[in-house]
Amino acid sequence: MIPDKIKIEILTPGKKVLSDEVDNVMLPGLKGYFGVFPGHTPFVAALKTGEIKLGSEKDGDLFAAGSGIAEVQPDSISVLVETCENASEVDVKRAEAARDRAQSRIQEGRKSWDLGRAEAALLRAINRLKVASAG
């Protein structure tokens, strides 16, 4: 019998962000977003920086997440990510400052900054701003 809900836990190195039961989950896989519903086939997937959307009877919660992994079981999902925050918790001014700082570092180039780190910071800041405006 397929359960009506799927249990999700979202964890970062510093805290448990969420433990709840939902109707479905959308996650940012390396090759694109994918959905998980109760009764899903078990698998493990790498995640990139992006949005995690929880579907429920309400509109659903939206989270800005860093890269990580997800372990999917028929009745549960464990999401382990570098960072994660609910849309309502995003500090927009801080995210805008991080975006501007990363863009500045990218424009300066490799002489002064590690370009890969600056690009990753830019992606995280843009994701946080996108989630904050949608949430």
C-alpha positions in Angstrom: 0.0 0.0 0.0 1.3 3.4 -1.0 1.3 6.0 1.9 -0.6 9.3 1.5 2.3 11.4 2.7 6.1 11.2 2.5 8.3 12.1 5.5 11.1 14.6 4.7 14.1 15.6 6.8 16.3 18.5 5.6 19.7 18.6 7.4 22.7 21.0 7.2 26.0 20.5 9.0 24.7 22.9 11.7 21.1 22.0 12.2 17.9 20.1 11.4 16.1 22.5 9.1 12.9 20.5 8.8 11.2 17.3 9.7 7.7 17.0 8.3 5.2 14.9 6.2 4.2 16.3 2.8 2.4 15.3 -0.3 5.4 15.6 -2.6 8.8 17.2 -2.9 10.7 19.0 -5.8 14.5 18.9 -5.6 17.3 20.5 -7.7 19.2 17.5 -9.2 22.4 18.0 -11.1 20.6 17.4 -14.4 17.4 19.3 -13.5 14.6 19.4 -11.0 12.8 16.1 -10.1 9.7 15.3 -8.1 9.3 12.7 -5.4 5.9 11.3 -4.3 5.0 8.7 -1.7 5.8 5.2 -2.8 8.8 6.4 -5.0 11.5 3.9 -6.0 14.5 4.2 -3.7 17.6 6.1 -5.1 20.3 8.5 -4.1 20.8 11.8 -6.0 23.3 14.6 -6.0 21.8 18.0 -5.6 22.9 21.4 -6.9 22.2 24.9 -5.4 18.5 25.5 -6.0 15.0 25.5 -4.6 13.4 22.8 -2.6 9.6 22.9 -2.9 7.4 21.0 -0.5 3.9 20.2 -1.8 1.0 19.9 0.7 -2.6 20.8 1.1 -1.5 24.4 1.4 0.6 26.0 -1.3 3.8 24.4 0.0 6.9 25.7 1.5 9.9 26.9 -0.5 13.5 26.6 0.6 16.8 28.0 -0.7 19.3 25.2 -0.6 23.0 24.7 -1.3 24.4 21.6 -3.0 24.2 18.2 -1.3 22.6 14.8 -1.6 19.1 13.3 -1.2 18.3 9.7 -0.3 14.8 8.7 -1.4 12.9 5.8 0.1 9.2 4.9 -0.6 8.1 6.5 2.6 10.8 9.1 3.3 13.4 11.5 1.9 16.6 12.6 3.7 18.1 15.8 2.3 21.7 16.6 3.4 22.8 20.1 2.1 25.5 22.6 2.8 23.0 25.4 3.5 19.2 25.7 3.6 16.7 28.3 4.7 13.0 28.8 4.3 11.9 31.6 2.0 10.5 33.5 4.9 13.9 33.5 6.7 16.0 34.9 3.8 17.7 38.2 4.7 17.1 39.9 1.4 19.6 42.8 2.1 22.3 40.3 3.1 21.6 38.3 -0.1 21.7 41.4 -2.3 25.1 42.4 -0.7 26.4 38.9 -1.3 25.3 39.0 -4.9 26.9 42.4 -5.5 30.1 41.3 -3.8 30.3 38.1 -5.9 29.6 40.0 -9.1 32.4 42.5 -8.3 34.9 39.7 -7.6 34.0 37.9 -10.8 34.5 41.2 -12.8 37.9 41.6 -11.1 39.0 38.2 -12.3 41.3 35.5 -11.1 44.2 37.8 -10.2 42.5 38.9 -7.0 39.9 36.2 -6.2 39.2 32.5 -6.6 36.7 32.7 -9.5 35.1 29.4 -8.8 34.2 30.4 -5.2 32.9 33.8 -6.4 30.7 32.1 -9.0 29.3 29.6 -6.4 28.6 32.5 -4.1 26.8 34.4 -6.8 24.6 31.3 -7.6 23.7 31.0 -3.9 22.9 34.6 -3.5 20.7 34.6 -6.7 18.9 31.5 -5.5 18.2 33.0 -2.1 16.8 36.2 -3.7 14.6 34.1 -6.1 13.2 32.0 -3.3 12.6 35.0 -1.1 10.6 36.8 -3.8 8.6 33.6 -4.6 7.9 32.7 -1.0 
